[in-house]
Amino acid sequence: MAWWNKPEEQDETSDDDIPVLTEALSAEEIAELEGGDAAEPRYEISEEQLGEMRADLAARTHDLADQLVHTAFRDMEAALFEQVSTRLRAELPELIGRVLGDHLNKDPE
């Protein structure tokens, strides 16, 4: 607890029990606390592995985007089909009635 004020060192009138940073730790001290060596990187990735990961990520992202676009188109198509069907159900009887009335009420010549 060397890097923050201990509760007993805080002002007794303060209601805050928040530790205050008083000094920064070096990379070596952080590594020591984490149980590792500061000079050792955690992960070593070759350029080839990095390239493979990029290609895999790009391919999977493209596949996901493609799937989402196809799903969106199917949803839009279903919504448009429903709108057209609803309008046809509403307007077709009137249209048929008008056409039949126009043709059946003609005066024979």
C-alpha positions as CSV (number, residue, x, y, z in Angstrom):
1,M,0.0,0.0,0.0
2,A,3.0,2.2,-0.5
3,W,1.5,4.0,-3.5
4,W,-1.6,5.4,-1.9
5,N,-2.5,7.0,1.4
6,K,-3.6,4.5,4.0
7,P,-7.1,5.1,5.6
8,E,-5.5,6.0,8.9
9,E,-3.4,8.7,7.1
10,Q,-6.5,10.3,5.6
11,D,-8.2,13.3,7.2
12,E,-10.5,12.1,9.9
13,T,-13.2,14.6,8.9
14,S,-13.3,13.2,5.3
15,D,-16.1,10.7,4.5
16,D,-14.1,9.5,1.4
17,D,-12.3,6.1,1.7
18,I,-10.9,6.5,-1.8
19,P,-7.2,5.8,-2.1
20,V,-5.2,8.6,-3.4
21,L,-2.3,7.9,-5.9
22,T,0.9,9.4,-4.5
23,E,3.5,7.8,-6.7
24,A,3.7,6.0,-10.0
25,L,4.9,2.5,-10.4
26,S,7.6,1.6,-12.9
27,A,7.2,-1.1,-15.5
28,E,9.4,-3.4,-13.5
29,E,7.4,-2.8,-10.3
30,I,4.2,-3.6,-12.2
31,A,5.7,-6.7,-13.7
32,E,6.9,-7.8,-10.3
33,L,3.4,-7.3,-8.8
34,E,1.9,-9.3,-11.7
35,G,4.5,-12.1,-11.3
36,G,6.2,-11.6,-14.6
37,D,9.2,-9.9,-16.2
38,A,8.9,-6.4,-17.6
39,A,11.3,-7.3,-20.5
40,E,9.1,-10.3,-21.5
41,P,6.1,-9.5,-23.7
42,R,3.0,-11.4,-22.8
43,Y,2.2,-12.5,-26.4
44,E,4.5,-13.0,-29.4
45,I,2.7,-13.0,-32.7
46,S,4.6,-13.4,-35.9
47,E,3.7,-11.3,-39.0
48,E,2.4,-14.5,-40.6
49,Q,0.0,-15.2,-37.6
50,L,-1.1,-11.6,-37.6
51,G,-1.8,-11.8,-41.4
52,E,-3.8,-15.0,-40.9
53,M,-5.8,-13.4,-38.0
54,R,-6.5,-10.3,-40.2
55,A,-7.7,-12.5,-43.1
56,D,-9.8,-14.6,-40.8
57,L,-11.4,-11.6,-39.1
58,A,-12.1,-10.0,-42.5
59,A,-13.7,-13.2,-43.9
60,R,-15.8,-13.7,-40.8
61,T,-16.9,-10.0,-40.8
62,H,-17.8,-10.2,-44.5
63,D,-19.8,-13.4,-43.8
64,L,-21.7,-11.8,-40.9
65,A,-22.4,-8.6,-42.9
66,D,-23.6,-10.7,-45.8
67,Q,-25.9,-12.7,-43.5
68,L,-27.3,-9.5,-41.9
69,V,-28.0,-7.9,-45.3
70,H,-29.8,-11.0,-46.6
71,T,-31.9,-11.1,-43.4
72,A,-32.7,-7.4,-43.7
73,F,-33.7,-7.9,-47.4
74,R,-36.0,-10.9,-46.4
75,D,-37.6,-8.8,-43.7
76,M,-38.1,-5.8,-46.1
77,E,-39.5,-8.2,-48.7
78,A,-42.0,-9.7,-46.3
79,A,-43.1,-6.2,-45.1
80,L,-43.6,-5.0,-48.7
81,F,-45.5,-8.2,-49.6
82,E,-47.8,-7.6,-46.6
83,Q,-48.4,-4.0,-47.6
84,V,-49.2,-4.9,-51.2
85,S,-51.5,-7.8,-50.1
86,T,-53.3,-5.5,-47.7
87,R,-53.8,-2.8,-50.4
88,L,-55.0,-5.4,-52.9
89,R,-57.5,-6.8,-50.4
90,A,-58.8,-3.3,-49.7
91,E,-58.9,-1.9,-53.3
92,L,-59.5,-4.9,-55.5
93,P,-63.2,-5.4,-54.7
94,E,-63.9,-1.7,-55.6
95,L,-61.9,-2.0,-58.8
96,I,-63.7,-5.1,-59.8
97,G,-67.1,-3.5,-59.0
98,R,-66.2,-0.4,-61.1
99,V,-65.1,-2.4,-64.1
100,L,-68.1,-4.7,-64.0
101,G,-70.4,-1.8,-63.5
102,D,-68.9,0.1,-66.4
103,H,-69.2,-2.9,-68.8
104,L,-72.6,-4.2,-67.7
105,N,-74.3,-0.9,-67.6
106,K,-73.4,0.0,-71.1
107,D,-76.2,0.7,-73.5
108,P,-76.3,-1.9,-76.3
109,E,-75.7,-0.2,-79.6
